[in-house]
Amino acid sequence: MATIHVDGKAYEVDGSDNLLQACLSLGLDIPYFCWHPAMGSVGACRQCAVKQYKDADDTQGMLVMSCMAPAKDDTIISIDDDEARDFRESVIEWLMINHPHDCPVCEEGGHCHLQDMTVMTGHDRRRYRFRKRTHRNQYLGPFIAHEMNRCITCYRCVRFYRDYAGGGDLGAFGAHDNIYFGRHQEGVLESEFAGNLTEVCPTGVFTDQTHSDHYTRKWDLQFAPSICHQCAVGCNISPGERYGDIRRIENRYHGEVNRFFLCDRGRFGYGYVNRSDRPRRPEWRDENGHEPVTLEVDAALERAADQLRTARRVIGIGSPRASLESNHQLRELVGDDNFSTGIVARELACLQVMNRLNRETGVATPTLREVEAHDAVLVLGEDLIQSAARLGLAVRQAVLGRRDALAEQRGIPGWNAEAVKTLGQDTFYPLFSAYPTATGLDVIGETTWRLAPDDIARLGFAVAHAIDDTAPAVDGLDPAMRDEAGRIAEALLAAQRPLIVSGGSLGSQAIIEAAGSVARALARRTRQAGLTLVRREANSTGLALLGGESLEWALKEIEADRADALVILENDLYQRLPQGQVDAALDAADTVIVLDHQRTGTWEHAHLGLPAATFAEGDGTLVSLEGRAQRFFQVFDPLYIRPETRIHESWRWLHVLKAGLERRSGADVTLDEVTRACAERYPALAGIVDAAPHADYRVEGLKLAREPHRYSGRTAMRANLNVSEPRAPQDPDSPFNFSMEGYNGFHRPRQEVAFAWAPGWNSPQAWNKFMDEVGGHLRAGDPGVRLLAPQPGDYTYAQDIPPAFTRRDDAWQVVVLPRLFGGEETSLRATPIAERAAPPAIILAAEDVQRLGLAEGEAIALETETERVVLPLNSSDGFPAGLVGLPSGVSAGMVSGIWGRLHAASADVVDHAPGVDRPPRTDREEDRP
């Protein structure tokens, strides 16, 4: 700690901070542009000038940039000094010389850090009357709009994009007062984190293109605290709504999870909420397959109760993309013996292994913030940028942390970003990765191996044995691989905080067990190790803790006539199992009831469809991959915006349906009641009641506001329906109001912050006002509660080590590879995500392509016992021979580990090779030219 003196007052601050961060953490306002709490200082904008004095006797002082000055003990500065104020005002005037006068039409208006700082410095007159510098804008893809004329040359964009996120296609061009930030030629930004430019940029140079398509000012959006549903990381988000549509998603600060940044799928994948073809009223389809007819709620529930009451046995199929409350209510409806998780057996087994390892290895699962502090990383069987992008970004910061360690040895403060980067150059902490293809982190990896899943597992088991010789040895291991395993073991043991990362992306229990064995081995040597296991969907962890049977079990019960009715919760079965298998089960069921918010293939087979709420229209609890239970809250009431709709949360539908079956009153139920019942029912989920404040939470007697103070049009939102404005919706399920009437300040700490705003701070920089220290944690604590933790006990090693992968001449082993864009069923329904997704292709090793006489881009058919997929061929030099790679989301029947045959799908294959069946010729070979 250090004592600094600011304008005559003494403050205790963290002596490792710079003066700017120290003052902002104290709540003192200093304008700034180029500095960012996640990226440090470069001193580029000169906007944060203050007067610093040598000692108490110094009356002259000197101007210093507070972002580049350390907060040393007994430092004396003045923010309000006239010279400092005049200098800051002149700086903003320089920066505004070429800035257009377009605030009324700029999309950052009212949400703009530049506006905030202009007001803060007192600059209110433009004296420059000459020609302004102008630039042409670029097309940067479906996510980001570009307006270079607004640039103030703070360099934040390239520092984030290149240095922090590792992108290579955005840069600074030019010199002096003519700098251009963009690509060498226009085109789609390649980074999976490009969307963060919309919040990193302090002006309107980079804006949210998806928001532009249905633009609304920030102060006219209604917000609620929410959780991203696009993967299992559990990033906190602030969705903004207007007229029943989600208009944009912003990052919501969480000090232990996502902090300042989101991946692009989480930021731009919300479009499925706004689809016009969504089911919005109950629909009934008779057994003859006629067009569905819409029903009123009472009629739909009565018909559902009649159907289920006469059924011999009802099977419930849950979903890992639905909340814990909804899955619990379904299980209560059908009974424990009749509940399926809705997850295929292979994936469910992996989830159960991961939950067990999180408890039994003796190694804790680090938060994303803690991941960044690890100093050696081993990744087995995951391409983190594709399967858990925000975790991948955290691993990148961990590897880059070597630069900070070197700087600390030489007395260079960590916030001095350019000095740290120059010193570190290409020096990284060790990152070892084993995966079938190239990954997004290979460029900073020390060593990467392109291996088949079984060989990845064998490498992991070999590393465990090298660390602890009581772990089982790997028979028949290649000597070179044994040496590599020893080298990895040495690096992990030499590290103070080694991290093991694995998961279920390749569907291999052996890989997960291997990662657990390495963690067990490290636990015997150090308690500072970490184990992170990646799950696939938003609530995969929570649903595995809740328990239930596999999806295959549920379908077999129907096909074997041991049950005759299905209730399916927010789950498209056609995305999980082959079409024929699902068709057979749905056709065999006498009654199929589906609750969902999208018209999926499963919905089209339902006798009764009940329209469910999306994350934006309902409340619930999810459990992330680190075992953190978090609550998402309803952003808007769909019945208020569209009175004709009948959308409700799935847990509410199921509660009323159960009441109807029991012939009792279907009195409404609150979220708190369902959450409490779920926690009491399942001991592993007991902590979820503490994941967020209850509905009776108040600040100074007030509920929390979903709308900013400046929200306009409150009495005209339904003017197109009726000039008589009804009362705002009432919310018995959460501590939030559907209005601006309520507490939305920052003086009283709270965990659930719907949107970031503070007096004078309208941009995302307002999050500074909600933290205990800038870049730290929320003052009331970070939301959520951890459910998974190591438990004391004897740690035993897995003994079942797979044999080495052996290629076959007549078949190829399939590996399904996750992909950030196009690999998740709900986000793919968003047009920008679909546009950003790369065309799927079949991947083969270059030597296999050459051996088979195939050509790059040629149409190839991959066939298994249940599915057939035709895609263009993509040759890969490093891909393991004998494997065929398939991107996720292409076919539910293609899962990792099965064997398939390849067929040339065109008649242009000139050579027949083993394992490739040529299609029958329709013309004679000798007749061809």
Buried (B, 14 or more C-beta within 10 A) or exposed (E): EBBBBBEEEEBEBEBBBBBBBBBBBBEBBBBBBBBBBBBBBBBBBBBBBBBBBEEEEEEEBEBBBBBBBBBEEEBBBBBEBEBBBEBBBBBBBBBBBBBBEBBEEBBBBBBBBBBBBBBBBEBEEEEEEEEEEEBEEBBBBBBBBBBBBBBBBBBBBBBBBBBBBBBEBBBBEEEEEEBBBBBEEEEBBEBBBBBBBBBBBBBBBBBBBBBEEEEBBBBBBBBBBBBBBBBBBBBBBBBBBBBBBBBBBBBBBBBBBBBBBBBBBBBBBBBBBBBEEBBBBBBBBEEEEEEBEBBEBEEBBEBBBEBBEEBEBBBBBBBBBBBBBBBBBBBBBBEEEBBBBBBBEBBBBBBBBBBBBBBBBBBBBBBBBBBBBBBBBBBBBBBBBBBBBBBBBBBBBBBBBBBBBBBEEEEBBBBBBBBBBEBBEEEBBBBBBBBBBBBBBBEBBBBBBBBBBBBBBBBBBBBBBBBBEEBBEBEEBBEEBBEBBBBBBBBBBEBEBBBBBBBBBBBBBBBBBBBBBBBBBBBBEBEBBBBBBBBBBBBBBBBBBBBBBBBBBBBBBBBEEEBBBBBBBBBBBBBBBBBEBBBEBBEBBBBBBBBBBBBBBBBBBBBBBBBBBBBBBBBBBBBBBBBBBBBBBBBBBBBBBBEEBBBBBBBBBBBBBBBBBEEEEBEEBBBBBBBBBBBEBBEBBBBBBEBBBBBEBEBEEBBBBBBBEEBEEBEEBBEEEEEEEEEBBEBEBBBBBBBBBBBBBBEEBBBBBBBBBBEEBBBBBBBBBBBBBBBBBBBBEBBBBBBBEBEEEEBEBBEEBBEBBEBEEEBBBBBBBBBBBBBBBBBBBBBBBBEBBEEBBBBBBBBBBEBBEBBEEBBBBBBBEBBBBEBBBBBBEBBBBBBBBBBBBBBBBBBBBBEBBBBBBEEEBEEEBEBBBBEEEEEEEEEEE
